Structure formats: structure tokens, C-alpha cells
Amino acid sequence: MKQPSVPCIAGPFSLALIVVTSAGAWAATFDFNGRASGWLGASRDSSYRVLTGLRYLPEVRLSIPTSGEYAFDAEASINGFASVNARPFDPPDVDARIKPYRGFVRLSSSQFEVRAGLQKISFGSATLLRPLMWFDRVDPRDPLELTDGVYGLLARYYFRNNVNVWAWGLLGNSSPKGWEQLGSVRWKPELGGRAQIPLPRGEAAATYHHRTVDYSHVIKIPEMLDEQEEDRLGLDAKVDVGIGLWVEGTLTHVTSRVIGSEGWGGSWTRAAMAGTDYTFGVGNGLAVMAEHMLVGVASEPFGRSFSSDAHLSALMLSYPIGILDNLRGIALYDWRGKGLYRYLAWQRTLDKWLFSVAAFWNPDTPAQFGISGGSAAGKGVQATAVFSH
């Protein structure tokens, strides 16, 4: 029997409110800032459409000094936006929402940090093709780098030899996150951790996560399929040997408790990625990044895939035009689906303003693959302006 839905924002925001109201006893530092953005674009896939919208992200931060080496702070922010997607001869699709974006409290020192509430958890070295995109969906094309957070508790400890360990517990996150196609059972804890060690010219890490997948929204019978256990193991490393080199690999196992499937141990999803970057001494410096990833699903960890593995290659070029302007291009090729995805953007950054004009040229029906943030369909252009205060 499923428990009734309870708003998750009550815990971290109530705790933040208690901290704010009791801050008078200390010499607290209170900061308020925000980002306002607007965009206008046009694209064509199966038909023409116009997209426009406004967004505001106000953020409140509170820092309270404590005795000794520890510091206490809290952060809360809201994501409020309204967007319009209009096609000829059809009623416009209007979406307007206000939702919590971040809301956590944190106790930290020079070697230790524990953070509770709605927060961003991200790790790994890859930028475009990310096997370790487990909890965020940052899009490298987004000038704001927006991503929803997760509710949970995160603790990190940094040893003096640069070894660091993470541990987390998540609760109340029913929507899919990262690579997930199906969400988790909302009130069953998700547990995991990460250990990172230094290398002579870089670092390496191992990461683990466990959750219970909620199938109840897609399959009603048999009832035993409503919930499945999922375990993920990730390995990654990065070194700088004149050029940057990094790898990421993950294995994800979903158990099977379907009636009559005792002889089947579930499915394994494997992903492996290798990347490199280098800045050439051309003009102001041409930065080049390349990544390649393969993804497959099988009945054994390294067995034959149920279908052919997906192979994806990505290339990003970035070139600064003076101090304020930057040009960036991204190309991605899906070898199995024979799809080519292209993106080109100019960006100007001022003290409080950011302006961006971008163009993209993609298949009308994009494939479902793990590029951060997905891909826009068809061909189009978009202008964005961001004001920070």
C-alpha cells in the first residue's frame, strides 16, 4: 500500500526558516541575489513553432559563524517561469510554474561538510556524454546550467592526503533524475557513496548507488513488478599529461521479481566513455574537447547485448573573441541511428548581463540517448538574455 504524498519541501524549508528566525543570537550574514532571464526562439521540425519565456531564480543565503573551526550556512531558492510554445493554426501551449529549486542547510569545516535538503549532487569528469549523470541533468548548451535538485543528506570528508569520501541518503524523489527512465519509490531511501583518490597527475574514483525503481505507473500486473531493486557501480579517472584524458564507466543491475522468471536474473546496463581535451595556440586559444561513449543492455554484466550497442561521438570547440565574447560549437553523431546533431552559439558576458544567440540543426525526431539535457528537434535559433543581481 502506497503512503500518501506529502510535500517534500516542508523539511528543508522549515529548517531554513528556523535558522533564519533564530539568527539574531549570532552575527549572521544575510545575502539575497537572483537571476532573471528571457528567451525567444523559432524552430522547424514537423512544422514551424515559436518559443518564448521568462524565468526568475531568487536566492537567499544565510551564514552563521560558530565557535571553533565549523561554519553553518543555509540556502533557499525558487524557480519561477512562464513559457509559450506556439504553432500555426494550433492553440498556444502555455506552461507557468513556481517550484523549489534549492533549499538546504550545511555544517562545514576545512575538511568536513554535511548538507541536508534540496540540493545538487554531481560528479565525474565528462561534459557532453556522461555515464555518471545520476542525479542532475545539466545541459552544456544552457548558459544558466539549470538542473533540478534532489532531496537528501550528503556528507563529505576530505583527508589531508587529498583522498575524499562521500556518503548520501536520498528520500522523497519520485521523478526520474539523470539517466533514469522511471522514478524511484518515493518513501524508500536511496543510499550511496563515492571514494576519490589522487593520482600523480589526476584523480580516480569509485561510486555506488542503490534505489528501488517504481514500475507501478507503467505496469499494473503482475503486482510483483511494481518495485524493482537497482544497483549502480561507477568508475572514473582523469589525468593531465599535457592533454586532458578521462574515462567513465558504469554498470547498472535491475533485479527481476516477475512471476515465472526465476531463471532470469534481471538486466544489466553498461556504459563506457573516453574523452580528451586540448587548447591549441591559435589566436586567443582554440579549446577542443572530444568524447565517445557506448551503451548496451544485456542479461549478463559483459554478455551479448539484447540489441546492438549504441555508439555516440561528441566534439566541442570553444574560441574566445576578446575578453567579453566567446564562440562555441557542439556536434554529436549517433552511429547506430545515423543522426547528426549540431549546435553553434555566440555568448557575451558583462558584469551583470549575459547575452547568447544560438542555432541548432538536428533530426526532426531526436534519438533517446544520454547527452546532458537531451536534444532539441529540427532546426532553429534562440536568443537569450540573463540579468544577475
ABEGO torsion letter per residue (X at the ends): XBBBBBBAAAAAAAAAAAAAAAAAABBBBBBBBBBBBBBBBBBBBABBBBBBBBBBBBBBBBBBBBBEABBBBBBBBBBBBBBBBBBBGBBBBBBBBBBBABBBBBBBBAABBBBBEBBBBBBEABAABBAABAABBBBAABAAGBBBBBBEBBBBBBBAAGBBBBBBBBBGBABBBEABABBBBAABBBBBBBBBBBBAAEBBBBBBBBBBBBAAAABAOBAAAABBBBBBBBBBBBBBAGBBBBBBBBBBBBBBABBGAAABAEBBBBBBBBBBBBBBBBEAEBBBBBBBBBBBBBABAABBBABBBBBBBBBBBBBBBEAABBBBBBBBBBAAAGBBBBBBBBBBBBAABBBBBBBBBBBABBBBBABBGEBBBEBBBBBBBBBBX
